[in-house]
Amino acid sequence: MKKTAIATLVAASMAATPAFAGVAEELAAMKQRIAQLESQLAEQQATIAKQEQSSGSSSMGGFAENVTVSGELELLANHVEQDGGNSTSDIVVDTFKLNIEADINEMVSVASVLKYDDADQDIQLDEAYAVIGNDDTFATLTAGKTAIPVAAINDAGWTSPLTDDFFDITEGMAMVSFGGDMVAADVYTHNNGEGDSINTVGLNVALTPAEGVTLGAGYINDLNDTTNDLNTLVASSEDAWRLNAMLETGALAFTAEYLEVDGSTTDPSFLALNASYNTSLMGEDATLYLGWSEVDDSNADAERTVVGIERAFGDNAAVVAEIVRDEDNTGADTDTLNLVLVTEF
């Protein structure tokens, strides 16, 4: 009883002292302020969690981490001289592409390409496909609308070889790819024309026996109704096969590609050769290139020669200057001078 009385007396005397009374009030105010801050922090954390849930973010990160948007814009100025003295000049937006890629999760990614080109004068969905698998899996599956890998088309020129004119095919496709750095292979099937059933099988094989050396081969059992240019050349095409090679040594690179199509009336063949040299021009990276391609067919022989230079114009931009000569099956020549601003963003 004496201890309790003494403690009560001491507490009362401290409360009665102005200094101790002020300390008690400050402690009470600090406790109240801390409680308010803890309440505000809890509300902010709840709001952030709700926003992340509504935006669809997952353990892989938010929208900015999972989605990549990029694009290309090519501005072309050209002058065309035809046999007979006819000439034309033009300045156009040659190509605009908007690429959207997204990582759905660790095993699935999707990509799409919106494209405008001067030939079609409209914007269309050029590609839209999904890839199942990653670098750690033995095989990957690509399914959707994308380019059919009939031709390799790995030249350095801005103007593509004639093989691109006839084998630039985009269709609904499913492709299984497997292999590694030394050996790689693709097996695919695709829509054979609008509204037709899937009845095609294609195979590609690539070998890298040494650094800088790549050898490839491809086969497809049917090319009917895949591209207007090819159908114009071959009324009813059957199977087609390809051989290609690439050699890179230092700043030099050489590519070669040969394709042959078995048609009902003719068997056209396609050959494309390209050489390029990487150098520096006025302090910027540059590439000199020379390309030659031909179509060997009894009804429509054609040749194309391309000589040009591409020079970087700061980051993500380049300027291309090239001369193109096309010769048709009548022997008539068409010479084109192209000046192109190529940008990426």
Protein Blocks (a to p, Z undefined) as FASTA:
>chain_A
ZZmmmmmmmmmmmmmpmklmmmmmmmmmmmmmmmmmmmmmmmmmmmmmmmmmmnopafko
pfklmpccdddddddddddddehhiacdddddfbacddddddfblmbccdddddddfklo
pacdfbdcddeddfkbmbdcdedjddddfbgolafbfbdcfklmmmmccdddddddeddf
kbccddddddebehiacfbdcddddddfbghiacdddddfbfghkbfklmmmmmbacddd
dddddddehjbccdddddddddfkbccddddddddddddeehiacdddddddddddfklg
cddddddddddehjhiacdddddddddfkopacddddddddddZZ
